Structure formats: structure tokens, C-alpha cells
């Protein structure tokens, strides 16, 4: 999912036309120093599988992003929220001139979760048509069209619109997963996920030795008293603290202390809310939620949409204190700096 983020995404009527109106008949108007509306920017996407670059207008690019990042069967308002989040991400990147993570000269963004997942226009047109998914594609195009040009901002700048699949009932404060405290990425409740997400609860098993090896623990860091038959997981794992989002902040494994994020990444867990038990040499790990937990929960957005919330209401819930602005104005400001 999107993200894989490095910390280091406008209010118009849905579907609004941002092209300048034709001049009225009569004498030409006097020159004006006011900036003119920018043309729709072009996004160059590096396609990793083919080592090629696809360049297309921003709004068409967003259709491929939403197709890759959110199930098309989701409610239209959830898809619209995803479209705005995706637009905010790419506008922030265009505004800053950031091309990090892309092979030099091969694009502004890649088609992977290192930036935003993306399905190329050729694949959407052929494979989705062959699979009888024309209706799904039209729905995604509608979500993008009805949010055209809308970007989330905080204090006049596009926000870092991080998102993830499924919450454990809460989102995370940014500093509890990354290092930076960002005022609009605050922990909020997300109760919808538990009821509707198939990814809410996951159980994985591994041997005790595999767990120790993957955590990089030497024999001396593991209690000698813990035999393969010991059912007391507390002698191996001791959770020391939790984040505001109810995920593991710090835990002691044997004699070493890890962050919840470290354990999640080393063990390839879906979430940093977890617990485990040991029986007959096997470790059973239960996780709740799927993803880093910062920003918008996609299944939470779907749950809100099912209850009648609109896209902007969903976004205001998951991103604290944001405003909306127009793509064209933000990119004109960037060019006039």
C-alpha cells in the first residue's frame, strides 16, 4: 500500500472547470499582473516492470492510482476521498520538485507503493475491459471527475496525505510511527474497520527459533529458562508501553527492547498492535489492523461512506484541521516563487 512513505498531501464545486473562460467580445482587456490559471500538469510515471515512462495529465493519472489503491466496489464517497488524498500527494511532489525514489530522468514518480501504486492506462483499458470491469472503471473516473482539482492543505501547503488499509480502531500520531510530529496527522477513532474489513485481524505462526532469528537476537538475549514447551509468552515478550493509537510502542523481547514498528517490520506483521502466545515450540502472533496506521484508514473511509458521510467529511475526520485548495492555484504559486 501507499505509501511506504517518507516524511517526506481546494474548495471547488465537484467537476469544476479550471480552464480560463474565453474573452468577451470587444476591445482587448488591459494587461493584468494577476497570474493566469495553470494548464493541467502532466505527470511522468516510471513503470517499474517495463522500465518505461508513461506521461499523462494529472487527472487521468489519478484514475490509475485510485484503481491500484482502493477496491472499486467501495462507496463512491470513499473513492472520492481516496482521489483527493492521491491528488494531494502528487501535487505536493510536483510543487516541491521532488523526484526522489525514481531512476534519474525516468519520471517524477514511480508506480509502486514507494510513492503511490498505479495501474497504467493500457492495462486499465485492456485488462479491465477483458475482465468485464468497464463499470468499475467508469466509477473510478467519476470519483476523480467529481473531485477535480481538490487538494488538502494545512497553512496553505499541500499536506502529507498518508493513508493505509485498516485501523485497529484508532489511527496513529505521526511521531509514534515516524519521527516527526505533524499537526494534522493525529490519532483519531476509527471504529468502522472492525466491522467491515477482512484485514482487521490476522493470525500468523512461526517457530520460536524463527522469531528469535528474525529479531536478530543472540542466544544470550533470550531467557535460558524458556524451553520450547514453555507456554508463558511473558517470559519472552513483555510489552512496556502503548501509543495513543493503542499499538505497541515499546516491548522487551528477552533482554532487548524494541519499538513496536521494529518488531512489525522484522517479523513482517500487518500491524504494530500485536500479541503472541507460545505452545509446543510454535509462536502464534495475532495482529489487529493492516498498515502503519497514520492518516486515513481506507476501510474506515468506506465505513463512513456507508453511513452517509461525504468525501470532505471523511478527510476532515482523518486529517485534523485541514483546509481545501485548488491544484491550479497551488502550482501557479509554486511557479511564481
Legacy VTK file of the C-alpha trace (Angstrom):
# vtk DataFile Version 3.0
C-alpha trace
ASCII
DATASET POLYDATA
POINTS 337 float
0.000 0.000 0.000
0.842 3.788 -0.290
2.750 4.624 0.853
5.521 3.477 2.073
6.091 6.985 2.993
8.999 9.098 3.691
8.139 12.189 5.560
8.963 13.387 3.194
-0.613 15.774 0.510
-9.113 23.226 -2.635
-12.635 24.313 -2.300
-14.303 23.991 -5.760
-17.555 22.521 -6.930
-17.126 18.864 -7.943
-16.256 18.587 -11.604
-15.466 22.298 -11.830
-13.776 23.515 -14.986
-10.432 25.171 -14.313
-9.789 26.316 -17.879
-9.907 30.121 -18.347
-13.137 31.410 -19.856
-12.920 32.828 -23.413
-12.616 36.645 -23.561
-15.791 38.660 -24.028
-16.357 40.339 -27.415
-14.967 43.847 -27.766
-11.639 45.572 -27.229
-8.842 43.500 -25.760
-8.573 43.961 -21.986
-5.671 45.822 -20.478
-2.725 43.651 -19.429
-3.040 42.271 -15.926
-0.349 41.284 -13.479
-2.615 38.632 -11.944
-1.404 35.068 -12.602
-3.397 33.085 -15.117
-4.844 29.665 -14.357
-2.275 26.974 -14.974
-2.883 24.272 -17.528
-3.401 20.795 -16.133
0.054 19.481 -15.226
1.461 16.353 -16.816
2.717 13.550 -14.579
5.565 11.297 -15.707
5.245 7.847 -14.144
8.091 5.364 -14.110
6.673 1.893 -14.817
8.928 -0.465 -12.913
8.024 -3.727 -14.661
8.732 -2.450 -18.162
11.420 0.132 -17.300
9.482 2.712 -19.298
7.851 6.068 -18.562
4.217 6.995 -19.104
3.323 10.699 -19.247
-0.285 11.789 -18.931
-2.419 14.607 -17.484
-2.673 14.624 -13.702
-6.398 13.826 -13.539
-6.018 10.774 -15.794
-3.050 9.661 -13.712
-5.267 9.728 -10.624
-7.672 7.187 -12.141
-4.809 4.692 -12.290
-3.813 5.473 -8.716
-7.291 5.029 -7.271
-7.662 1.799 -9.269
-4.495 0.451 -7.665
-5.001 1.802 -4.147
-8.685 1.172 -3.310
-11.209 -1.529 -4.285
-13.532 -0.238 -6.996
-16.520 -1.762 -5.196
-16.100 0.755 -2.358
-18.672 3.518 -1.964
-18.279 6.471 -4.331
-17.624 8.912 -1.462
-14.787 6.719 -0.174
-13.300 6.594 -3.669
-13.606 10.384 -3.882
-11.759 10.747 -0.570
-9.017 8.472 -1.949
-8.844 10.536 -5.138
-8.347 13.752 -3.150
-5.665 12.117 -0.987
-3.875 10.817 -4.084
-4.121 14.201 -5.812
-2.748 15.919 -2.733
0.241 13.588 -2.685
1.224 14.193 -6.300
0.581 17.958 -6.107
2.834 18.172 -3.065
5.501 16.301 -5.003
5.148 18.465 -8.113
5.128 21.647 -6.029
8.377 20.713 -4.291
10.035 19.313 -7.425
10.710 16.054 -5.589
11.764 13.150 -7.842
13.405 11.029 -5.151
12.996 7.280 -5.488
12.785 7.379 -9.301
15.701 6.385 -11.559
17.323 9.580 -12.777
15.476 11.192 -15.666
12.811 8.482 -15.836
9.877 10.266 -14.258
8.525 12.252 -11.353
7.003 9.311 -9.528
7.029 5.512 -9.754
4.075 3.133 -9.951
4.884 1.436 -6.638
3.852 1.978 -3.024
7.175 3.761 -2.530
5.151 6.653 -3.961
1.612 5.652 -4.983
0.588 2.387 -6.581
-0.567 2.973 -10.153
-2.153 0.898 -12.932
-1.231 2.132 -16.396
-3.851 3.323 -18.850
-3.021 0.465 -21.217
-3.721 -2.128 -18.522
-6.918 -0.401 -17.408
-8.234 -0.193 -20.963
-7.343 -3.744 -21.992
-7.280 -5.980 -18.928
-10.216 -4.365 -17.143
-12.246 -4.415 -20.363
-11.381 -8.059 -20.972
-12.465 -8.812 -17.400
-15.793 -7.035 -17.897
-14.893 -4.230 -15.490
-15.921 -1.248 -17.619
-18.445 -0.224 -14.952
-15.727 -0.249 -12.277
-13.501 1.930 -14.442
-16.330 4.396 -15.063
-16.927 4.602 -11.312
-13.273 5.463 -10.657
-13.344 8.067 -13.411
-16.456 9.559 -11.797
-14.710 9.756 -8.405
-11.800 11.642 -9.952
-14.034 13.894 -12.064
-16.274 14.879 -9.152
-13.242 15.928 -7.074
-11.345 17.568 -9.914
-8.666 19.962 -8.684
-9.349 19.495 -4.952
-6.286 19.223 -2.714
-5.932 19.131 1.078
-3.810 21.861 2.638
-2.569 22.912 6.051
-1.489 26.535 6.492
-1.560 26.976 2.739
0.625 23.997 1.817
-0.396 20.574 0.457
-0.343 18.046 3.273
1.408 14.702 3.539
-1.758 12.684 2.891
-0.656 9.316 4.204
-3.193 6.511 4.175
-3.322 2.798 4.931
-5.677 -0.150 4.656
-7.245 -0.939 8.028
-7.054 0.530 11.526
-7.168 -1.301 14.840
-9.914 1.096 15.917
-7.651 4.160 16.026
-5.145 5.935 13.820
-1.653 6.831 14.988
0.031 10.119 15.810
2.714 10.605 13.161
5.544 10.732 15.705
4.521 7.373 17.156
5.386 5.616 13.895
7.742 8.052 12.211
9.944 10.604 13.943
8.203 13.882 13.096
5.185 15.351 14.856
2.797 16.634 12.194
-0.185 18.638 13.464
-2.772 17.224 11.049
-1.703 13.574 11.493
-3.242 12.990 14.923
-4.698 9.848 16.436
-8.473 9.643 15.913
-11.034 6.914 16.451
-11.866 4.650 13.515
-14.467 2.143 14.742
-15.768 1.121 11.301
-12.820 -1.100 10.351
-13.541 -3.870 12.843
-16.999 -4.465 11.392
-16.224 -4.372 7.670
-12.543 -5.058 6.969
-11.467 -8.638 6.214
-7.967 -7.499 7.173
-8.848 -6.381 10.702
-7.498 -9.465 12.494
-4.683 -11.695 11.264
-3.044 -14.732 12.849
0.418 -15.916 11.815
2.595 -18.659 13.256
6.309 -19.287 13.260
8.737 -21.347 15.283
10.263 -19.872 18.379
13.683 -20.137 16.750
12.471 -18.317 13.614
11.142 -15.472 15.755
14.432 -15.194 17.629
16.422 -15.286 14.393
14.293 -12.700 12.592
14.564 -10.325 15.538
18.341 -10.692 15.411
18.605 -11.986 18.958
21.602 -13.958 20.100
21.181 -16.894 22.459
22.286 -14.750 25.389
19.457 -12.271 24.759
16.790 -14.948 25.258
15.877 -16.328 28.690
17.577 -19.669 29.198
14.601 -20.810 31.264
12.283 -20.591 28.249
12.101 -24.089 26.767
10.249 -24.964 23.579
7.453 -26.343 25.762
7.019 -23.171 27.823
3.541 -21.698 27.299
4.319 -18.477 29.170
4.900 -15.940 26.420
5.500 -13.236 29.046
8.919 -14.752 29.732
9.836 -13.992 26.115
7.706 -10.908 25.354
6.904 -8.063 27.725
5.028 -5.081 26.291
6.301 -1.950 28.017
4.099 0.796 26.575
1.398 1.595 24.031
0.885 4.546 21.704
-2.164 6.789 21.809
-3.416 4.715 18.867
-3.337 1.556 21.048
-0.408 -0.011 19.198
2.753 -1.359 20.789
5.175 1.478 21.413
7.944 -0.500 23.121
8.366 -4.146 24.034
11.103 -6.212 25.603
11.933 -9.480 23.902
14.278 -11.492 26.059
16.678 -8.878 27.342
16.397 -6.428 24.430
13.962 -3.572 23.905
12.360 -2.919 20.512
9.868 -0.391 19.195
6.581 -1.818 18.010
7.464 -0.698 14.498
10.761 -2.610 14.631
9.031 -5.822 15.643
6.370 -5.345 12.992
8.930 -4.835 10.233
11.342 -7.559 11.327
8.549 -10.132 11.595
6.647 -8.778 8.561
3.462 -8.256 10.580
0.448 -6.394 9.261
0.249 -4.038 12.218
2.174 -2.868 15.271
-0.730 -3.856 17.511
0.002 -7.471 18.305
0.244 -10.100 20.971
1.575 -13.630 20.918
1.421 -16.949 22.683
3.754 -19.946 22.643
2.849 -23.611 22.556
4.880 -26.673 21.574
7.682 -24.528 20.185
5.313 -22.552 17.927
4.658 -18.825 18.315
1.172 -17.633 17.377
1.020 -13.886 16.684
-2.293 -12.035 16.440
-2.327 -8.578 14.835
-5.116 -6.017 14.587
-5.317 -3.647 11.631
-3.225 -3.511 8.470
-0.686 -0.784 7.739
1.315 1.885 9.527
-1.832 3.485 10.940
-1.042 7.129 10.105
-3.610 9.246 8.262
-6.713 7.893 6.543
-7.870 4.340 7.044
-9.279 3.163 3.722
-11.739 0.727 5.292
-12.624 3.426 7.800
-13.383 5.747 4.886
-15.586 3.035 3.408
-17.402 2.616 6.712
-18.016 6.356 6.969
-19.266 6.480 3.377
-21.727 3.673 4.131
-23.098 5.819 6.954
-23.658 8.733 4.601
-20.550 10.846 5.172
-19.257 12.825 2.187
-15.666 12.756 0.956
-14.614 16.029 2.586
-16.190 14.987 5.891
-14.219 11.745 5.770
-10.996 13.614 5.098
-11.598 16.170 7.838
-12.065 13.292 10.280
-8.761 11.613 9.458
-6.659 14.759 8.832
-7.020 17.191 11.722
-7.532 20.903 10.972
-7.068 20.750 7.199
-8.446 23.065 4.532
-9.000 22.595 0.800
-7.485 24.486 -2.112
-7.182 24.201 -5.896
-4.430 22.380 -7.746
-4.063 25.183 -10.294
-3.605 27.887 -7.677
-1.055 25.881 -5.716
1.052 25.128 -8.770
0.816 28.737 -10.026
2.082 29.878 -6.614
4.959 27.443 -6.902
5.894 28.687 -10.380
5.766 32.334 -9.237
8.144 31.845 -6.334
LINES 2 338
8 0 1 2 3 4 5 6 7
328 9 10 11 12 13 14 15 16 17 18 19 20 21 22 23 24 25 26 27 28 29 30 31 32 33 34 35 36 37 38 39 40 41 42 43 44 45 46 47 48 49 50 51 52 53 54 55 56 57 58 59 60 61 62 63 64 65 66 67 68 69 70 71 72 73 74 75 76 77 78 79 80 81 82 83 84 85 86 87 88 89 90 91 92 93 94 95 96 97 98 99 100 101 102 103 104 105 106 107 108 109 110 111 112 113 114 115 116 117 118 119 120 121 122 123 124 125 126 127 128 129 130 131 132 133 134 135 136 137 138 139 140 141 142 143 144 145 146 147 148 149 150 151 152 153 154 155 156 157 158 159 160 161 162 163 164 165 166 167 168 169 170 171 172 173 174 175 176 177 178 179 180 181 182 183 184 185 186 187 188 189 190 191 192 193 194 195 196 197 198 199 200 201 202 203 204 205 206 207 208 209 210 211 212 213 214 215 216 217 218 219 220 221 222 223 224 225 226 227 228 229 230 231 232 233 234 235 236 237 238 239 240 241 242 243 244 245 246 247 248 249 250 251 252 253 254 255 256 257 258 259 260 261 262 263 264 265 266 267 268 269 270 271 272 273 274 275 276 277 278 279 280 281 282 283 284 285 286 287 288 289 290 291 292 293 294 295 296 297 298 299 300 301 302 303 304 305 306 307 308 309 310 311 312 313 314 315 316 317 318 319 320 321 322 323 324 325 326 327 328 329 330 331 332 333 334 335 336
